[in-house]
Amino acid sequence: MSEIKVQANKNNSMGSPTPFLTPENKWLLPNNEAYYETRLGAAYIGDSLQLMKSIESSTVDLIMTSPPFALTRQKKYGNVDPERYGIWFEPFALEFWRILKPTGNLVIHIGTSWIEGKPWKSLYVYELLISLCKKYEKTFNLAQEFFWYNPARLPTPAEWVNVRRIRVKDAVDYIWWLCKTESAKADNRRILKEYSESMKNLLKNGYKAKLRPSEHNISKKFSRDNLGSIPSNLLNPQNLLVYSNTESTSRYLKLCRQHPEIAKINPARYPERIPEFFIRFLTEANDNVLEPYAGSNTTGHAAEMLGRRWMAFELVPEYLIGSIFRFSRDNVIKCKNIIALNSL
């Protein structure tokens, strides 16, 4: 696949130029027509398990996804019973393994669940992780675990949190970062955060190398300016992902509400800063990003804004139609729904 030729796009809100792809640059499914195409990606309506079979082996750099959670209360988009979740997920995991490059990464955002009628948590998120790393026919390696803390989460389950007052608000989702090999692509220099004031002063005034009380030997290299601090994997807004999931006034929601005859708001959205974080961290320009459970296609839009090729699959037509409202008219090349296209 040839390199992308880049031109600036004034509508890119994330600061990186959006490439303009020629036909030979596009990453598309053979023998499948996309519902809509943008300058960098394509969105398809259909069963992702079947659509993935059209993707060549070892061609995907990042699968960034949020599959349906195993909730006891059924959602409109469909979700699987916790006891069957691992069995349901296995064929998807095998396809993920097949299409990912040896240097590719799999990032799964997964929410927790409670056992129906009991004040106990389901173990399905941990069972899924063990299956992905040890039990399935093809297994992944756990590169690192991340946590998304959503301060806006409602205090549920109401029976145990609000009525009986024997549990606290459950406001954290897990994000598993998995890979196939030790050579999986990643570069934390792309996600550096600003130095603290104390670190800025240390860099300005210098640091005397010495043995710390913890017996860590801090060398002179500690005072080297690396243009930012490396995120940790716990209790840090860059890694303990503290993003409120509140977008009540977004363009996506506004246009979905204006066109209920063609589009539905996906109720299981996550903030765009989450896929943006991992796309920056684990991919480079020209890389291929796949979202097999697209919903409102947050991942596809983040990939577009960061200059990555992308594909998104969604089983519910109304959700995918609504997802086009995330994009500006300048970024959309074609769409099967003329009403949606003219609304951009």
C-alpha positions in Angstrom: 0.0 0.0 0.0 1.5 3.4 -1.0 2.2 6.3 1.2 -0.5 8.9 1.8 0.1 12.4 0.3 -1.0 15.0 2.9 -2.6 18.3 2.4 -3.9 20.6 5.2 -7.5 20.5 6.1 -8.9 23.5 8.0 -11.6 21.3 9.6 -9.2 19.1 11.5 -9.9 19.9 15.1 -7.0 17.8 16.6 -4.3 19.8 14.9 -3.0 17.3 12.5 -3.5 17.6 8.7 -6.2 15.2 7.3 -4.8 13.4 4.2 -6.5 13.3 0.9 -6.4 9.8 -0.4 -6.2 8.7 -4.0 -8.1 5.4 -4.9 -5.0 3.3 -4.6 -4.4 4.6 -1.1 -7.9 3.8 0.2 -8.3 0.9 2.7 -11.6 -0.7 1.6 -13.3 -4.1 1.8 -13.2 -6.0 -1.5 -16.6 -6.8 -2.9 -18.4 -4.8 -0.2 -19.9 -1.3 -0.7 -19.4 1.1 2.2 -22.4 2.9 3.5 -20.3 6.1 3.6 -16.7 7.0 2.8 -14.5 9.8 4.1 -11.1 10.9 2.9 -9.4 8.3 5.0 -12.0 5.7 5.9 -15.1 3.7 5.3 -18.1 2.6 7.4 -20.0 -0.6 6.6 -23.4 -1.9 7.8 -23.3 -5.6 8.7 -22.1 -8.4 10.9 -18.5 -7.6 11.8 -17.6 -11.3 12.1 -18.5 -11.8 8.5 -17.1 -8.5 7.2 -13.7 -9.2 8.9 -13.4 -12.3 6.7 -12.9 -10.0 3.7 -9.8 -8.3 5.4 -6.5 -9.7 4.4 -4.4 -11.4 7.1 -1.8 -9.3 8.9 -2.9 -5.9 7.5 -4.4 -4.1 10.6 -2.2 -2.0 12.9 -4.8 -1.3 15.6 -8.2 -2.7 16.6 -9.7 -0.1 18.9 -13.1 -1.3 20.1 -15.8 -1.2 22.7 -17.9 -4.4 22.3 -21.4 -4.9 23.8 -21.0 -5.4 27.5 -22.4 -8.4 29.3 -25.2 -6.6 31.2 -28.0 -8.3 33.1 -30.5 -5.6 31.7 -30.8 -5.9 28.0 -30.0 -2.8 25.9 -31.5 -1.9 22.5 -28.2 -2.5 20.7 -28.0 -6.1 22.1 -25.8 -7.6 24.7 -24.7 -11.1 25.7 -25.3 -12.9 29.0 -22.2 -12.8 31.3 -22.0 -16.6 31.5 -21.8 -16.9 27.7 -19.7 -13.9 27.0 -16.3 -15.7 26.5 -17.9 -18.2 24.2 -19.6 -15.5 22.2 -16.3 -13.4 21.9 -14.0 -16.2 20.8 -14.7 -16.2 17.1 -14.2 -12.4 17.1 -10.9 -12.8 18.9 -9.7 -15.4 16.4 -10.4 -13.0 13.5 -8.7 -10.2 15.4 -5.6 -12.3 15.7 -5.7 -13.2 12.0 -6.0 -9.7 10.6 -3.6 -7.9 13.1 0.0 -7.5 12.0 2.7 -9.0 14.2 3.3 -5.4 15.3 -0.4 -4.7 15.7 -2.3 -4.0 18.9 -5.8 -4.8 20.2 -7.4 -2.3 22.7 -10.7 -3.4 24.3 -12.9 -1.1 26.4 -15.1 -3.3 28.5 -17.5 -2.4 31.3 -18.2 -4.4 34.4 -21.5 -6.1 35.3 -23.4 -7.2 38.4 -24.9 -10.6 39.2 -28.7 -10.2 38.8 -30.4 -9.9 42.2 -27.1 -10.0 44.1 -24.8 -7.3 45.5 -21.9 -9.1 43.8 -19.9 -8.2 40.7 -19.7 -10.6 37.7 -16.2 -11.9 36.9 -16.8 -11.9 33.1 -14.3 -9.0 32.4 -11.5 -11.0 34.1 -12.6 -14.3 32.5 -12.5 -12.6 29.1 -9.0 -11.4 29.7 -7.8 -14.8 30.8 -9.5 -16.4 27.8 -7.8 -13.9 25.4 -4.4 -14.5 27.0 -4.5 -18.3 27.9 -7.6 -20.2 26.7 -8.5 -19.3 23.1 -7.0 -21.1 20.2 -4.9 -18.0 19.4 -3.8 -16.1 22.4 -2.7 -12.5 23.0 -0.3 -10.9 25.6 -1.5 -8.4 28.1 0.7 -5.3 27.4 -1.0 -3.2 30.0 -4.3 -2.4 31.7 -5.9 1.0 31.7 -8.8 2.4 33.6 -11.5 4.9 32.5 -13.0 6.7 35.4 -16.3 8.4 34.4 -17.2 11.0 37.0 -20.6 11.5 35.4 -21.7 7.9 35.8 -25.1 7.4 37.6 -25.0 5.7 41.0 -26.0 2.2 40.0 -27.1 -0.5 40.7 -29.8 1.6 42.5 -30.9 -1.3 44.8 -27.4 -1.6 46.4 -26.2 2.0 46.1 -29.2 4.2 46.6 -31.8 2.1 48.4 -29.8 -0.2 50.7 -26.7 1.9 50.7 -24.3 -1.1 50.9 -22.2 -0.4 47.8 -20.7 2.7 46.3 -21.1 4.2 42.8 -19.5 1.9 40.1 -17.8 4.4 37.9 -14.7 2.7 36.4 -14.4 0.7 33.1 -11.5 -1.5 32.1 -9.4 -1.0 29.0 -7.3 -4.0 28.1 -4.3 -3.3 25.8 -3.2 -6.6 24.2 -0.6 -7.5 21.5 0.6 -10.6 19.6 4.3 -10.1 19.9 7.1 -8.3 21.7 7.5 -6.1 18.6 4.1 -4.5 18.9 4.2 -0.9 17.9 4.0 1.7 20.7 5.8 5.0 21.5 5.0 6.9 24.7 6.8 10.0 23.3 3.6 10.6 21.3 1.5 10.9 24.5 3.8 12.8 26.8 2.1 15.1 29.3 3.3 18.5 30.5 5.9 18.4 33.3 4.8 19.3 36.8 6.0 22.7 38.2 8.4 20.9 40.5 9.9 19.0 37.6 10.2 22.2 35.6 12.1 23.8 38.5 14.3 20.7 38.8 15.2 20.9 35.1 15.9 24.6 35.4 18.0 24.4 38.6 19.6 21.0 38.1 19.5 17.8 40.1 22.3 16.2 42.2 22.5 12.5 41.6 22.1 10.5 44.7 20.6 7.4 46.3 17.0 7.9 47.4 15.5 6.5 50.7 13.8 3.9 48.5 17.3 2.8 47.5 16.7 3.8 43.9 19.9 5.2 42.5 18.9 8.4 40.6 21.6 9.3 38.1 22.4 12.6 36.3 20.2 11.4 33.4 17.1 12.2 35.6 17.6 15.9 34.9 17.5 15.5 31.1 14.7 17.3 29.4 12.6 14.8 27.5 10.0 17.3 26.5 7.4 15.9 28.9 6.7 13.3 31.5 5.8 9.7 30.7 2.2 8.7 31.7 1.9 6.1 34.4 -0.6 3.3 34.4 -2.4 4.3 37.6 -3.8 7.4 39.3 -2.9 9.7 36.5 -5.3 11.6 34.3 -3.3 10.6 31.2 -3.7 6.9 32.1 -6.4 6.6 34.7 -8.6 8.0 32.1 -10.7 10.7 33.8 -13.0 11.8 31.1 -16.7 12.6 31.8 -19.0 11.0 29.2 -21.2 14.0 28.7 -21.7 15.4 25.2 -25.3 16.6 25.4 -24.7 19.5 23.1 -22.5 17.8 20.5 -23.0 18.1 16.8 -23.6 14.3 16.6 -26.4 14.4 19.1 -28.0 17.5 17.6 -28.2 16.1 14.1 -29.4 12.7 15.3 -32.3 14.4 17.1 -33.1 16.4 14.0 -33.3 13.3 11.9 -35.0 10.5 14.0 -36.5 9.0 10.8 -33.1 7.8 9.7 -30.8 7.9 12.7 -30.7 6.7 16.3 -28.4 7.9 19.0 -26.1 5.1 20.2 -26.5 4.9 24.0 -23.1 3.3 24.6 -20.7 6.0 23.5 -17.3 6.8 25.0 -15.4 10.1 24.9 -13.3 10.6 21.7 -10.3 11.3 23.9 -10.0 7.6 24.7 -9.5 6.3 21.2 -7.5 9.4 20.4 -5.1 8.5 23.2 -4.5 5.0 22.0 -4.3 5.9 18.3 -1.6 8.4 19.1 0.2 6.0 21.3 0.1 2.8 19.2 -0.1 4.0 15.5 1.6 6.3 13.0 0.4 8.0 9.9 -0.6 5.5 7.1 -1.5 2.9 9.7 -4.9 1.0 9.5 -7.3 1.3 12.4 -10.4 -1.0 12.7 -13.5 -0.6 14.9 -15.6 -3.8 14.6 -18.4 -2.6 16.9 -18.7 0.9 15.6 -21.8 2.3 17.3 -21.5 6.0 16.8 -18.0 5.5 15.2 -16.1 7.6 17.7 -13.0 5.6 16.8 -13.3 6.2 13.1 -13.7 10.0 13.6 -10.6 10.1 15.9 -8.6 8.1 13.4 -9.7 10.5 10.6 -8.6 13.6 12.6 -5.3 12.0 13.4 -4.5 11.0 9.8 -4.9 7.2 10.0 -6.8 5.0 7.6 -9.8 3.4 9.2 -12.7 1.0 8.7 -15.8 0.7 11.0 -18.5 -2.0 11.1 -21.9 -1.7 12.7 -24.8 -4.2 12.8 -27.6 -1.6 13.5 -28.2 0.6 10.4 -29.6 3.5 12.3 -26.5 3.8 14.5 -24.2 3.8 11.6 -26.3 6.3 9.7 -26.2 8.6 12.7 -22.4 8.2 13.0 -21.9 10.2 9.8 -22.9 13.3 11.7 -19.5 13.2 13.5 -17.8 14.2 10.3 -17.8 17.5 8.4 -19.0 17.7 4.9 -15.5 18.3 3.6 -14.4 15.0 5.0 -17.2 12.9 3.5 -16.7 11.6 0.0 -19.9 9.7 -0.5 -22.9 8.4 1.4 -25.8 6.1 0.5 -28.3 8.3 2.4 -28.8 11.6 0.7 -30.7 13.1 3.7 -27.8 12.4 6.0 -25.3 13.7 3.4 -27.2 17.0 2.9 -27.4 17.5 6.6 -23.7 17.8 7.1 
